[in-house]
Amino acid sequence: QVHFVESGGGSVQPGGSLKLSCVVSGFNITFAPVSWYRQPPGKERELVAAIGVNEGTKYADSVVGRFTISRDIAKNTVYLQMDNLKLEDTAVYHCNKGWIVATASWGQGTQVTVSS
């Protein structure tokens, strides 16, 4: 059974940093892409970043140069390093299996709040 446990969220000021973790169970991330998504308050869920099996990456235009997706095969975990956070980055962040298209059930996510 595919399962995601997201963590690392919190409250930060603009310009701050956070590193999110997504612990995956039910499949090996060596053989499948994983993507991060976010859902801002009152808005639709949107893609943030994706990492493929060959570690190719893709980012939403709004986070290019600020966010970095990576993975640790040994821990079956995908990370999202978020730097220079902006107010508009406030959202619940989720990870999911698939390249830019979610293919599994959603986990609880982790809340990121950027406020001054």
Secondary structure, 3 states (H helix, E strand, C coil): CCEEEEECCEEECCCCCEEEEEEEECCCCCCCCEEEEEECCCCCCEEEEEECCCCCEEECHHHCCCEEEEEECCCCEEEEEECCCCHHHCEEEEEEECCCCCCCCCCCCEEEEECC
